[in-house]
Amino acid sequence: MRYRPFGVSGKAVSAVSLAMSEVYRSQPAAQWRNLAIAALESGVNAFEVTDGSPQAADGLRQALESLERRLVFLAWRVPGDGRSPLDARRLQQCVRDSLQQTGGAYLDLLVVDEAAYATMSSEASRLLEDLRRSDLVLAAAIAGSGAVVDQALAEGRFDALVSPYNLTTGWATRRRIREASLANIAVIGAEAFPPALCAQPAQSPSRPSLFRRPGPSATTAGPYGFLHDTRGWEADELCLAYAMTEPALATIQIEASRPEVIERLALVPDRELPTGLAAQIEMARIDSENPTPRG
């Protein structure tokens, strides 16, 4: 596993980090523990738990019981729906829950979703500033890619940014990431695996022969069909390897429901993207953004 500096904090985080996502919220604590242990054994030292996921927090707590707190980078995400207000009481409860449920003495990073930030009250905003100056929260991040994120970063309210980044990411998001990095704002990459591209494409209806195996048809694979046709690589591995080429990213988050997925993806930082694939990805993005009109 490779490690990268987290902004100017002096912390080093693993190139791959584990987001213990609410997508798998129904998993019991024992399964979360197994996932966290698999990550630790693979060299991962950075974890993010979403508020409202007590099983994930408990599983992480069990996995970290024998480790010194300073060896782990712990982030806690405050989600939002764009409607329910994020007031000081709720923010304070989120921090209290994070410390109680994970057993951590402090948070390395408190992550506020852009939807939650959009409904943050003035009292909550002041509390966030107080937390950033306390020993309970070492840094705060905003997560998202909308206009509210640009506003929050411009006002200097956050130390870090959690941003989508993958091989289809547009120039506006790429520019935001580069500008944040130049401003000494640490950047975490998320959503590195577009589901439509990582899913196995439909097979060609052509009849197989002794000399040619059936493969994805051009119409179903699209311009990114090569992701499923690169020898020695899985599509998600290529997506992660591509995200690793962005130097502004301190770490790239992965999500997984099985330890073997974590173990496999944790090997990617030590692999080089196949020669010529980066250029092929750029051409595919151009093709997908400007499809050839049909006659």
VEXGU-339589 format. One record per residue (C-alpha): y, x, z. Coordinates in Angstrom, 1 decimal. Layout:
REM VEXGU-339589
        Y        X        Z
        Y        X        Z
...
REM end
This chain:
REM VEXGU-339589
        Y        X        Z
      0.0      0.0      0.0
      3.5      1.2     -0.8
      6.5      0.6      1.4
     10.1      0.0      0.6
     13.3      0.1      2.7
     14.6     -3.3      3.8
     18.2     -3.0      2.9
     20.2     -0.9      5.3
     18.2     -2.1      8.4
     16.2      1.1      8.7
     13.0     -1.0      8.5
     10.3     -0.3      6.0
      8.3     -3.3      4.6
      5.1     -3.4      2.6
      5.7     -3.9     -1.2
      3.5     -7.1     -0.8
      4.2     -9.5      2.0
      2.4    -12.7      3.1
      4.1    -16.0      3.1
      2.1    -18.3      5.4
      3.2    -21.3      3.4
      3.3    -24.9      4.3
      1.3    -25.5      1.1
     -1.8    -24.7      3.1
     -0.5    -26.3      6.3
     -3.8    -28.1      7.0
     -5.7    -24.9      7.5
     -6.9    -24.3     11.1
     -5.5    -21.4     13.1
     -8.7    -19.4     12.8
     -8.4    -19.4      9.1
     -4.8    -18.3      9.2
     -5.9    -15.5     11.6
     -8.5    -14.3      9.1
     -5.8    -14.3      6.3
     -3.4    -12.3      8.5
     -6.1     -9.8      9.5
     -7.0     -9.3      5.8
     -3.4     -8.7      5.0
     -3.0     -6.2      7.9
     -6.2     -4.3      6.9
     -4.8     -4.1      3.3
     -1.6     -2.5      4.6
      0.7     -5.6      4.7
      3.2     -5.5      7.6
      5.6     -8.3      6.6
      4.9    -12.0      7.3
      6.8    -15.2      6.9
      6.0    -18.5      8.6
      7.6    -21.8      7.8
      8.9    -23.8     10.7
      6.6    -26.8     11.4
      3.4    -24.9     10.8
      2.1    -24.3     14.3
     -1.5    -23.5     13.1
     -0.1    -20.7     10.9
      2.0    -19.3     13.7
     -0.9    -19.4     16.1
     -3.2    -17.7     13.7
     -0.6    -14.9     13.1
     -0.1    -14.5     16.9
     -3.9    -14.0     17.3
     -3.9    -11.4     14.5
     -1.0     -9.5     15.9
     -2.1     -9.4     19.6
     -3.4     -5.8     19.5
     -0.4     -4.4     17.5
      2.9     -3.1     18.7
      5.7     -5.5     17.8
      7.8     -2.8     16.1
      5.0     -2.2     13.5
      5.4     -5.7     12.1
      8.2     -7.4     10.2
      8.3    -11.1     11.2
     10.3    -13.7      9.3
     10.6    -17.4     10.2
     11.8    -20.0      7.6
     13.9    -23.0      8.3
     13.2    -25.6      5.6
     15.4    -28.4      4.5
     15.3    -31.5      2.3
     19.0    -31.7      1.5
     19.5    -34.8      3.5
     18.7    -34.2      7.1
     21.5    -32.2      8.8
     20.8    -28.8     10.2
     22.7    -28.9     13.5
     22.9    -26.3     16.2
     20.2    -28.1     18.3
     17.6    -27.9     15.5
     18.4    -24.3     14.7
     18.1    -23.3     18.3
     14.8    -25.1     18.5
     13.5    -23.4     15.4
     14.2    -20.0     16.9
     12.7    -21.0     20.2
      9.5    -22.3     18.5
      9.2    -19.1     16.4
      9.2    -16.9     19.5
      6.9    -19.1     21.5
      4.4    -19.8     18.7
      4.1    -16.2     17.3
      4.4    -14.5     20.6
      7.1    -12.2     19.2
     10.0    -11.0     21.4
     12.4    -11.3     18.4
     12.6    -12.2     14.7
     13.2     -9.5     12.1
     14.5    -12.2      9.8
     15.5    -15.9     10.1
     15.3    -17.5      6.6
     17.4    -20.6      5.9
     16.5    -22.6      2.8
     19.4    -23.4      0.5
     18.7    -27.1      1.1
     19.0    -26.6      4.8
     22.1    -24.5      4.5
     23.7    -27.2      2.4
     23.5    -29.5      5.4
     24.3    -27.0      8.1
     26.9    -28.2     10.6
     29.8    -26.0     11.7
     28.2    -25.6     15.1
     25.0    -24.4     13.6
     26.9    -22.0     11.4
     28.5    -20.5     14.5
     25.2    -20.4     16.2
     23.7    -18.5     13.3
     26.5    -15.9     13.6
     25.8    -15.6     17.3
     22.1    -15.2     16.6
     22.7    -12.4     14.1
     24.6    -10.5     16.9
     21.9    -11.1     19.4
     18.6     -9.3     20.1
     16.6    -12.4     19.2
     17.3    -12.4     15.4
     17.9     -9.0     13.8
     19.0    -10.4     10.4
     19.4    -13.7      8.5
     18.5    -14.6      4.9
     19.2    -17.5      2.6
     16.4    -18.6      0.2
     17.0    -20.2     -3.2
     18.7    -19.8     -6.5
     21.4    -22.5     -6.6
     25.2    -22.5     -6.5
     25.1    -22.8     -2.7
     23.4    -19.4     -2.5
     26.1    -17.7     -4.5
     28.7    -19.2     -2.2
     26.8    -18.1      1.0
     26.4    -14.5     -0.3
     30.0    -14.3     -1.4
     31.2    -15.3      2.1
     29.0    -12.6      3.7
     27.0    -15.0      5.8
     23.6    -13.4      5.2
     22.0    -10.0      5.4
     19.2    -10.8      3.0
     18.2    -13.0      0.0
     14.9    -14.6     -0.7
     15.0    -15.3     -4.5
     12.5    -16.5     -7.1
     11.5    -13.7     -9.4
      8.9    -13.6    -12.0
      8.4    -12.7    -15.7
     10.2    -15.9    -16.8
     13.2    -15.5    -14.5
     16.5    -16.0    -16.4
     19.5    -13.7    -16.5
     21.6    -15.6    -13.9
     19.0    -15.1    -11.2
     18.4    -11.5    -12.3
     22.1    -10.8    -12.0
     22.3    -12.3     -8.6
     19.5    -10.1     -7.4
     21.1     -6.9     -8.7
     24.5     -7.8     -7.3
     23.0     -8.6     -3.9
     21.2     -5.3     -3.9
     24.4     -3.4     -4.8
     26.1     -5.1     -1.9
     23.4     -3.8      0.5
     21.8     -7.2      0.8
     18.0     -6.9      1.1
     16.2     -9.0     -1.5
     12.7    -10.5     -1.1
     11.0    -11.7     -4.3
      9.3    -15.1     -4.2
      7.4    -17.4     -6.7
      6.1    -14.4     -8.6
      3.2    -16.4    -10.0
      4.2    -19.2    -12.3
      1.4    -21.8    -12.1
      1.5    -22.7    -15.7
      1.0    -19.0    -16.7
     -1.5    -18.0    -14.2
     -3.8    -21.0    -14.8
     -6.6    -20.3    -17.3
     -5.5    -21.7    -20.7
     -7.6    -24.2    -22.6
    -10.3    -22.6    -24.8
    -10.2    -22.6    -28.6
    -12.2    -25.5    -30.1
    -13.6    -23.1    -32.7
    -17.4    -22.6    -32.8
    -18.5    -19.4    -31.0
    -20.7    -16.9    -32.9
    -22.8    -13.9    -32.0
    -19.8    -11.6    -33.0
    -16.8    -13.4    -31.5
    -16.4    -15.1    -28.1
    -14.2    -18.2    -27.9
    -10.8    -17.5    -26.4
     -7.6    -19.3    -25.7
     -6.0    -20.9    -28.7
     -2.5    -20.0    -29.7
     -1.3    -23.5    -29.1
     -2.6    -23.6    -25.5
     -2.0    -20.0    -24.5
      1.6    -19.8    -25.7
      3.7    -16.6    -25.9
      2.2    -15.5    -22.5
     -1.4    -15.8    -23.7
     -1.9    -12.0    -23.3
     -1.9    -12.4    -19.5
     -5.5    -13.7    -19.9
     -6.5    -11.1    -22.4
     -5.6     -7.8    -20.8
     -8.7     -5.8    -20.0
     -9.2     -5.0    -16.3
     -6.4     -7.3    -15.2
     -6.2    -10.9    -13.9
     -3.1    -13.0    -14.8
     -1.8    -13.1    -11.3
     -2.2     -9.3    -11.0
     -0.1     -8.8    -14.1
      2.6    -11.1    -12.7
      2.7     -9.2     -9.5
      2.7     -5.8    -11.2
      5.7     -6.9    -13.3
      7.6     -8.1    -10.3
      7.0     -4.7     -8.7
      9.0     -3.0    -11.6
     12.2     -4.6    -10.2
     13.7     -1.9     -7.9
     16.1     -4.3     -6.2
     13.2     -6.1     -4.5
     12.2     -4.9     -1.1
      9.0     -6.9     -1.1
      7.2     -9.6     -3.1
      5.7    -12.6     -1.3
      2.2    -13.8     -2.0
      0.5    -16.9     -0.8
     -3.3    -17.2     -0.5
     -5.9    -19.4      1.1
     -8.7    -16.8      0.9
     -8.8    -13.2      2.3
    -10.3    -11.9     -0.9
     -7.2    -12.9     -2.9
     -5.0    -11.0     -0.5
     -7.3     -7.9     -0.7
     -7.3     -8.0     -4.5
     -3.5     -8.5     -4.8
     -2.8     -5.8     -2.2
     -4.2     -3.2     -4.6
     -1.7     -4.0     -7.3
      1.2     -1.9     -5.9
     -0.9      1.2     -6.5
     -1.6      0.3    -10.2
      0.7      0.9    -13.1
      1.6     -1.9    -15.5
     -0.3     -1.4    -18.7
      1.6      0.6    -21.3
      3.7     -1.7    -23.6
      3.2     -4.8    -21.5
      6.7     -4.9    -20.1
      8.1     -5.0    -23.6
      5.5     -7.7    -24.5
      6.7     -9.8    -21.6
     10.3     -9.5    -22.6
      9.5    -10.6    -26.1
      7.5    -13.6    -24.7
     10.4    -14.7    -22.6
     12.7    -14.5    -25.6
     10.2    -16.5    -27.6
      9.9    -19.2    -24.8
     13.6    -19.5    -24.4
     14.2    -19.7    -28.2
     11.2    -21.4    -29.7
     10.9    -21.3    -33.5
     11.8    -24.8    -34.8
      9.0    -26.6    -36.6
      9.4    -27.5    -40.2
REM end
